[in-house]
Every structure is written in C-alpha cells, then in structure tokens.
Amino acid sequence: MAQSDPRRAVPRTDVLMGHPDLVAAVARHGAATVKEAVRSAQSLARSGEIAPDDVLTAARAMLPSRSTTLRPLLNATGVVVHTNIGRAPLSDAAVDAVVAAAAYLDVEYDTATGARARRGRGTLEALRAAVPAAGDALVVNNGAAALVLATTALAAGREVLVSRGEMVEIGDGFRLPDLIASTGARLREVGTTNRTRLADYADALGPETGCILKVHPSNFRVEGFTSAASVRELATLGAPLVVDIGSGLLHRDDLLPDEPDATTALTDGATIVTASGDKLLGGPQAGLVLGEAATVERLRRHPLARALRVDKLTLAALEATLRGPVPPVTDYLHVDRDRLRARTERLATAVSGEVVAVEGRVGGGGAPGLPLPGWAVALPEECAERLRRGQPGVVARVERGRCLVDLRCVPPARDTDVERAILAVRAVLDVRGVDRPSGD
C-alpha cells in the first residue's frame, strides 16, 4: 500500500486560528498578521523543515513581540533630547494619560450640558497656569507649525522682518526662508550675519511689515564680533513681535543660562512666543503658541489652525507633563553626578569595562555647545552595533575608537538590562578575541 502523504497531517488553517493562543493573538495583532504566521509555519511543515505537530509552536514563534515595527531603545548616548530616537521620553504620568485618552473622552464635549466644548480646554488651562505671563495659549502639532501659523496669520502677503544671523536651517534640510515663504509672506532680511542692531529693524519697518520675527539659533553659536537686538528692544518698535525660542523652556533654568525661555520673552514684550513641547519641556511632540490673548485668538480662528491641530493623545500627554511630576528630560539634565558615577562604576565592574569621563549634550538644538559632565563605561568599538541591534536595544556613543555607554539618560531601574545586554555582547566578542579598550 502507498504511504500516506505526511503533508496531509499539517493542521488546517481554521483549526489553528481557533486555538486559544492564536485567538488571543488576533486580538492583539489582528487576523491578517496571525494568519500570515500560520501559513508560514504550515509551509515549513509541508517542506519537511518541521513536523506537523510543531506548526502551532512555530506559528506562535513567528508572531511579532509588539504591534508596531517601532523598537523601544535605551538611550546610553548621553544626549538628553536625542532627535533620532524620539526626543523627550514621556513621564509615567504622561504615558498613563495617553492610555486613558485612547478611549472615548471629553476632548471637546461638555458632559454637563451635552454640548460641544472648547477642544483640549484642560491642556490649555494647564499651559496658561504654567506660564502666567501669557494671556492665552494654543497647541498645534509641532514647533515649525506654530511658527508657520503665527507668520501666516500676521503677515501673509506682507513682510516678515528677520535678522540675517537668524536665517537658520533646522533638521533634515528645512530652512527658515523656505518655511516663511510657504506662508505667503515675504521675508525681509535685516542686519548682517554677525551683527544686527535695533536700528536695522527700525529702518526696515513700514506699512508692509506684518511682524518682526526673532529666532533663537538653537543648533549653532556665533561667537566673536557679534551683537543682536533683544526682545525688550524689539518690543519698542510697535510691530507684532513673534519670538521663536525653539526648545520649549517655559522658565529660566540656571543650568542653561543662554537658553531663552517663554516667560522671560513674554515679560520682555513678545506678542507671541512659539516653541516645541517635546524638547526641554519634556512632553509629546507639539507646537506651543503663547502670548497676547487677542493675537492668540486671531491665530486660533485662522483656517490653517484646523489643519495643524493636535489629537487627543497629544493633548492628554501634554497636560500630564505640565501638571504632573518632573519629566525625565529635566531629571536627566539635572542628574546627581555622584549617583551617576556610582552607577557607572557598578556597571563597569560588572561588565569588565573602564570608567571614563565624558561630556553629554542637551541635544534637540538646545544649548548648543553646553557640556554636561559625566562618566561612561568604555567598551570595544565593536560592541556598539551589537548593543543597538540587541534586545533590548541599547544605543551607545562611538568616540575615538571606543563604545561609550553613558547612563545619564537610562532610568536607574534599567541598569540591570544594560548590564545584561553588554554581557551578552561581550560573550560573543570574547569568543572572537576582540581586544578590550585601552585607557587614556
């Protein structure tokens, strides 16, 4: 008698999809993703690579560990606001708020009257409370959007006066002149690259002036023979004054003496201040608009504001950041150096690394050139790639032929995870005979 085809023993798709483990997986990943894993496992069984009885196990193993291709990473670079790995990490309070906001909620609904209410009113109240110098506040989807909305509402078809020394390029090749031109306003440059006086603005001021724009050059510094008109001076000229402070610092921070803050700019006479919410503020990606109540309302009523508005998740996370505990960004900037060194020494001992002095950075265009003294564990350069590709992914810094693991931006509770990741990598490299780093 002919032997039965073993492929007939491969479990049917409907039978596998009905297994409790895969039913639960469908609820998490969706039917299409689970069915793809099932069919891949069935193909392995039909080709003889696995036994038919192992199809369910293989299908479970093929399911993704997360419902997104985005991978969580541990930031061991020493750069607090790291643009490429998500900028500011949210506080636990903000994460909880995002989870709560994932369901139905009163984002623009008044439960008392059953009528429509102002969108995100709790977040706006929190923002006004955080910056009492602001007559009103508005939130849009990022810092560039805040600047675009302000210049469009105030100067579309008219002139925007800006210093040549503030004609900046931000990330990924986006340039201020192009951004302003997209609003329909005409950019009028005043002064020179290194020196722009109040008189330069005054001479350019005229009937066609829509607003004066002052931009903090957050990702570079000009030193030497320089001068710039202050916000207080520019406010005397009478034209609407838009001040883009960039990184979202709401109040002065002695650690960042040259970083502008919203409260000071408004107190000094700015009509509107624009900033990012996901940098030094430590919240979600958002654009903040703070300033004179009538002007903020003018921006709110502009048709463009509808296209730039934020969703409920951002509103929830931003409110929790403003009302809640100190966000991680602030903790990392003001880290206790003695504790940081002690953590670094413990890690170095555990992984046979070397403790070296390093300088972290604020990042995200904030406080360019300002060092954040600290320490890191020096490892062979080859460790860097394996660490960032591992599970969990640990992103370290490569400098002078060494992999530097800086714990400044790693929550202390995750030190053990970093240790395990390094030990796993060291085990592989030791087999290959990779040399350890030499001291300075």
C-alpha positions in Angstrom: 0.0 0.0 0.0 1.3 3.5 -0.8 2.3 5.5 2.2 0.1 8.4 3.2 1.4 11.9 2.3 2.8 13.5 5.5 1.6 16.8 4.3 -2.0 15.6 5.0 -1.1 15.8 8.7 -0.5 19.6 8.6 -3.2 21.2 10.7 -5.8 23.2 8.7 -5.8 27.0 8.9 -9.2 27.2 10.5 -8.2 24.7 13.2 -5.1 26.6 14.1 -6.8 30.0 14.1 -9.3 28.6 16.5 -6.6 27.7 19.1 -7.0 29.8 22.2 -3.4 31.1 21.9 -3.9 32.4 18.4 -7.4 33.7 19.2 -5.7 35.9 21.8 -3.0 36.8 19.3 -5.7 38.0 16.8 -7.0 40.4 19.5 -3.5 41.9 19.8 -2.0 41.7 16.3 -5.0 41.4 14.0 -6.2 38.4 12.0 -4.0 39.1 8.9 -0.8 39.1 10.9 -1.7 35.9 12.7 -2.8 34.2 9.5 0.4 35.1 7.8 2.4 33.4 10.7 0.2 30.3 10.5 0.7 29.9 6.7 4.4 30.4 7.1 4.5 27.7 9.7 2.4 25.4 7.5 4.8 25.9 4.6 7.7 24.8 6.8 5.8 21.6 7.7 4.9 20.9 4.1 8.6 21.3 3.1 9.6 18.9 5.8 11.6 21.5 7.8 9.4 21.0 10.9 7.0 18.2 12.0 3.2 18.8 11.5 2.8 18.7 15.3 5.1 21.7 15.6 3.2 24.0 13.4 1.3 25.7 16.2 4.6 26.3 18.1 6.3 27.7 15.0 3.3 30.0 14.3 3.4 31.4 17.8 7.2 32.0 17.5 6.7 33.9 14.2 4.3 36.4 15.8 5.8 39.9 16.4 6.6 40.8 20.0 5.0 44.2 19.5 2.1 45.6 17.4 4.4 48.1 15.8 7.7 48.0 13.9 9.0 50.8 16.2 11.5 49.3 18.7 11.9 50.6 22.2 15.5 51.7 22.9 17.6 52.6 25.9 19.4 55.9 25.4 23.0 55.4 26.5 24.4 58.2 24.3 24.5 60.9 27.0 22.4 63.1 24.6 19.2 64.1 26.6 17.0 65.2 23.7 18.1 62.8 21.0 16.2 63.7 17.8 16.7 60.4 16.1 15.5 58.2 18.9 12.3 60.1 19.8 13.5 63.3 21.6 11.9 63.5 25.0 10.8 60.3 26.8 7.4 60.8 28.4 6.9 60.6 32.2 4.8 57.8 33.6 2.0 60.2 34.3 2.0 61.2 30.6 2.0 57.6 29.5 -0.9 56.8 31.7 -2.7 59.9 30.3 -2.1 58.6 26.7 -3.6 55.2 27.6 -6.6 56.8 29.1 -7.1 59.0 26.1 -7.1 56.1 23.7 -10.8 55.5 24.5 -13.7 57.9 24.2 -13.3 61.0 26.3 -14.5 64.6 26.6 -11.9 66.1 24.3 -14.3 68.7 23.0 -17.5 67.7 24.8 -19.2 69.2 27.8 -20.7 66.4 29.9 -22.7 68.9 32.0 -24.6 70.4 29.0 -24.2 67.7 26.4 -22.9 70.4 24.0 -19.7 70.9 22.2 -16.9 72.4 24.3 -13.5 74.0 23.5 -11.1 71.4 22.4 -8.4 70.4 24.9 -9.5 73.1 27.4 -7.8 71.3 30.3 -4.5 71.3 28.5 -4.8 74.9 27.6 -5.6 75.8 31.3 -2.5 73.9 32.4 -0.4 75.7 29.9 -1.7 79.1 30.9 -1.1 78.2 34.6 2.4 77.1 33.8 3.1 80.4 32.0 1.1 83.2 33.8 2.8 85.8 31.6 0.8 84.5 28.7 -2.6 86.0 28.1 -3.7 82.8 26.2 -2.3 79.7 24.7 -2.7 77.4 21.7 -1.3 74.0 20.9 -0.5 72.8 17.3 1.3 69.7 16.1 4.9 70.8 16.2 7.2 73.8 16.7 7.5 74.5 13.0 3.7 74.5 12.7 3.4 77.1 15.5 5.8 79.4 13.6 4.1 78.9 10.3 0.7 79.6 11.9 1.9 82.8 13.6 3.6 84.2 10.5 0.6 83.2 8.2 -2.0 84.8 10.4 0.1 88.0 11.0 1.9 88.5 7.7 0.5 86.6 4.8 1.1 88.8 1.7 3.2 91.2 3.8 6.7 91.3 5.1 8.4 89.5 8.0 11.5 91.2 9.3 14.2 88.8 10.4 17.9 89.2 11.1 20.4 87.6 8.7 22.1 86.0 11.6 18.8 84.1 12.4 18.2 82.6 9.0 18.6 79.1 10.3 18.3 75.6 8.9 16.6 73.1 11.2 16.6 69.3 10.9 16.5 67.3 7.7 17.3 70.3 5.5 14.3 72.5 6.4 15.2 76.2 6.1 13.6 79.2 7.7 13.4 81.2 4.5 11.5 78.3 2.8 9.2 77.9 5.7 8.3 81.5 5.8 7.9 81.7 2.0 5.4 78.8 2.2 3.1 81.1 4.3 2.7 83.6 1.5 4.7 86.2 3.5 7.8 88.0 2.1 10.9 87.6 4.1 12.9 90.8 4.6 16.4 90.3 5.9 18.0 93.0 8.1 21.4 93.5 9.5 24.3 91.1 8.9 25.2 87.6 9.8 27.1 88.5 12.9 25.7 92.0 13.9 22.1 93.2 13.8 21.1 96.3 15.6 17.8 97.7 16.6 18.2 100.5 14.0 18.4 97.8 11.3 14.8 96.7 12.2 13.6 100.3 12.6 14.9 101.3 9.1 13.1 98.3 7.5 9.8 98.9 9.4 7.0 100.2 7.2 3.4 99.8 6.1 4.2 96.4 4.6 5.5 95.0 7.8 3.3 92.2 9.1 5.5 91.2 12.0 9.0 91.1 13.3 10.4 87.6 13.8 13.2 86.8 16.3 14.5 83.2 16.0 16.8 81.6 18.6 19.7 80.0 16.6 19.3 76.8 18.7 21.6 74.5 16.8 24.7 76.7 16.4 26.5 79.6 18.0 28.1 82.7 16.5 31.0 84.0 18.6 33.4 86.9 18.4 32.4 90.3 17.0 28.6 89.9 17.4 25.5 91.8 18.5 21.8 91.3 18.4 18.7 93.3 19.3 17.0 91.9 22.4 13.3 91.1 22.7 12.8 94.0 25.0 14.4 96.4 22.4 12.3 95.0 19.5 9.1 95.3 21.5 9.6 99.1 21.5 9.1 99.2 17.7 5.3 98.7 17.8 5.0 95.9 15.3 3.8 92.5 16.3 6.8 90.6 17.6 7.0 86.8 17.2 9.7 85.1 19.2 10.6 81.5 18.4 12.5 80.2 21.4 12.8 76.7 19.9 13.3 74.2 22.7 10.2 74.8 24.9 11.8 76.1 28.1 9.0 77.7 30.0 11.0 79.3 32.8 14.7 80.2 33.2 17.0 77.4 34.1 20.3 78.3 35.7 21.9 75.2 34.1 21.1 76.7 30.7 21.9 80.4 31.1 21.9 81.1 27.4 18.7 79.3 26.6 15.7 81.6 26.1 12.5 80.8 28.0 8.9 81.7 27.3 8.2 83.6 30.5 11.1 86.0 30.0 10.3 86.6 26.3 6.7 87.4 27.1 7.7 89.6 30.1 10.1 91.5 27.8 7.3 92.3 25.4 6.9 89.5 22.8 3.5 89.4 21.3 3.7 85.7 20.5 6.2 83.1 21.6 6.4 79.8 19.7 8.2 76.7 20.9 8.3 72.9 20.8 6.8 70.7 23.5 8.9 67.6 23.0 12.3 69.1 23.9 13.2 70.8 27.1 9.6 70.9 28.3 9.8 67.1 28.2 6.4 66.4 26.7 5.0 65.0 23.4 5.6 66.4 20.0 3.7 69.6 20.0 4.0 73.3 19.0 3.2 75.8 21.7 1.8 79.3 21.0 1.8 81.6 24.0 1.1 85.3 24.1 -1.3 88.2 23.9 -4.8 86.9 24.2 -6.3 88.8 21.2 -3.5 87.7 19.0 -3.6 84.1 20.1 -7.4 84.1 19.4 -6.6 85.5 15.9 -4.3 82.5 15.3 -6.9 80.1 16.7 -9.5 81.4 14.3 -7.2 81.2 11.2 -8.3 78.4 8.8 -4.8 76.9 8.9 -5.2 76.2 12.7 -7.6 73.4 11.9 -5.1 71.6 9.7 -2.4 72.0 12.4 -4.4 71.0 15.5 -3.2 68.1 17.7 -5.0 64.9 18.5 -6.4 63.8 21.9 -3.3 61.7 22.7 -1.1 64.7 22.4 -3.4 66.9 24.5 -3.5 64.3 27.2 0.2 63.7 27.3 1.0 67.5 27.3 -1.5 68.2 30.2 0.0 65.4 32.3 3.5 66.7 31.6 2.5 70.2 32.7 0.6 69.2 35.8 2.5 66.1 36.8 5.9 65.2 38.2 9.2 66.4 36.9 9.6 64.8 33.4 12.6 62.6 32.6 14.3 65.2 30.5 14.6 67.5 33.5 15.9 64.7 35.7 18.5 63.8 33.1 19.7 67.3 32.7 20.0 67.8 36.5 21.3 64.3 37.3 23.1 63.8 40.6 26.7 63.4 39.4 27.8 61.4 42.4 25.0 58.9 41.9 25.7 58.8 38.2 29.4 58.0 38.8 28.4 55.3 41.4 26.1 53.6 38.8 28.7 53.8 36.2 31.3 52.2 38.4 29.0 49.4 39.3 28.3 48.7 35.6 32.0 48.9 34.7 32.8 46.3 37.4 30.0 44.0 36.3 31.0 44.0 32.6 34.8 44.4 32.9 34.7 47.9 31.3 36.5 51.1 32.1 35.1 54.2 33.7 36.0 57.3 31.6 35.0 61.0 31.9 32.7 62.2 29.2 30.6 65.2 28.2 26.9 64.7 27.4 24.8 67.1 25.5 21.4 68.7 25.8 20.5 67.8 22.2 17.5 68.7 20.1 19.1 72.0 19.2 19.0 73.1 22.9 22.0 74.9 24.4 24.5 74.1 21.6 28.0 73.6 22.9 27.0 73.3 26.5 28.7 70.3 28.1 27.0 68.0 30.6 30.0 66.5 32.5 29.6 62.8 33.5 31.0 59.4 33.1 30.6 56.4 30.8 31.7 52.8 30.6 34.3 52.3 27.8 34.0 49.1 25.7 35.4 47.9 22.4 34.0 49.8 19.5 32.6 46.6 18.1 30.1 46.5 20.9 28.1 49.5 19.7 26.4 47.8 16.7 25.6 44.6 18.6 24.2 46.6 21.5 21.8 48.6 19.4 20.7 45.5 17.5 20.1 43.5 20.7 17.0 43.0 22.8 16.6 45.5 24.4 18.4 47.8 22.0 21.0 49.9 23.7 22.2 53.0 21.8 25.7 54.0 22.9 28.1 56.6 21.6 31.2 55.7 19.5 34.1 58.0 20.1 37.8 57.7 19.5 37.5 54.0 18.6 35.5 53.1 21.7 31.9 52.3 22.6 30.9 54.6 25.4 27.9 53.6 27.5 26.6 56.7 29.3 23.8 56.0 31.9 22.7 59.7 32.2 19.5 59.0 30.3 18.9 55.4 31.4 16.4 55.0 34.2 18.3 53.5 37.2 15.8 50.6 37.2 17.1 49.7 33.7 20.8 49.5 34.7 20.4 45.7 35.0 19.0 45.5 31.5 22.0 47.4 30.2 24.4 45.1 32.1 22.8 42.0 30.7 22.9 43.4 27.2 26.6 44.2 27.5 27.5 40.8 29.0 25.7 39.1 26.1 27.7 41.1 23.6 30.9 40.7 25.5 30.4 36.9 25.5 30.2 36.9 21.7 33.1 39.2 21.2 35.3 37.4 23.7 34.9 34.3 21.6 36.1 36.2 18.6 39.0 37.6 20.6 38.2 41.3 20.3 40.6 43.4 22.4 39.3 45.4 25.3 39.7 49.2 25.1 42.9 50.7 26.4 42.9 53.6 29.0 43.5 57.2 28.0 
